[in-house]
Amino acid sequence: MSIQILDGKVPGRPSSSPVRQARRVWSSNPAVVLWDTMVGKKVVMAVTGIVLVGFVIAHMLGNLKIFLSAQAIDTYAGFLRTVGEPLLPYGGMLWVVRIVLLTCVALHITAAVQLTRMSRAARPHGYETKASIATTYAARAMRWSPIILFLFIVYHLLHLTGGVVGFQPGQFRDLSVYHNVVAGFSVWYVSLFYIVAMVSLCLHLDHGVWSLLQTLGWNNARTTSTFRTLSRGVALAVFVGFISVPVAVLAGWVR
């Protein structure tokens, strides 16, 4: 007896569902593949961290020009808006820097949040007994310091950059940085908020600089102590440099 086969099917037998086409797992873009890994996200945090730390140091040095004279810091503010002319329009380079910084901040935060979720997903159930592991206060502060820094950045842009908050009507003067800084930091609670934010920045840098050096593989048994000192030194220098301005205004040294 013969069995007739029509179109690859045997009559009377249930047909199986067609085999689905193999799903493509790996992306053809190496950057996407790297981003999907924990190592890739840590590298992104390290690279964007270097850019942001560089900006923070440069911004601090620019602020310190206020101790030279009003003309020095006001001229510096004008330079930031005219650099790149005539190739770029007025303020063009400044906007390029802002876009780069905003991109770095967005990538830095996104990578940090996704790393936290990946770590929690890898250990869905907490330990029944958790041993006390030696850590630093700066490392523990990494949970809340980004929130304070984000709120500070928003306020700082509205305050000394836009003159939207913290000034009486007509008090803010465009490109008169010396005048605006003195007027803004003469309000004690504004200066206090600024100093608290710089404490958060100091703790964030202390742990952040150390972490990026680890991620990039630059530390070893011989350089651990040196890099610890470096990260702490950078954090303290930035802290002292930034808070020196509101402290000087409140003390009447800059007026």
Sequence and secondary structure as in RCSB ss.txt:
>XXXX:A:sequence
MSIQILDGKVPGRPSSSPVRQARRVWSSNPAVVLWDTMVGKKVVMAVTGIVLVGFVIAHMLGNLKIFLSAQAIDT
YAGFLRTVGEPLLPYGGMLWVVRIVLLTCVALHITAAVQLTRMSRAARPHGYETKASIATTYAARAMRWSPIILF
LFIVYHLLHLTGGVVGFQPGQFRDLSVYHNVVAGFSVWYVSLFYIVAMVSLCLHLDHGVWSLLQTLGWNNARTTS
TFRTLSRGVALAVFVGFISVPVAVLAGWVR
>XXXX:A:secstr
     BTTB TTS            S S HHHHHHTSHHHHHHHHHHHHHHHHHHHHHHHHHHGGGGT HHHHHH
HHHHHHHTTTTTS TTHHHHHHHHHHHHHHHHHHHHHHHHHHHHHHH  S  SS       HHHHHTTTHHHHHH
HHHHHHIIIIIT  SSS TTT  TT HHHHHHHHHTSHHHHHHHHHHHHHHHHHHHHHHHHHHHHTT   TTTHH
HHHHHHHHHHHHHHHHHHHHHHHHHHTS  
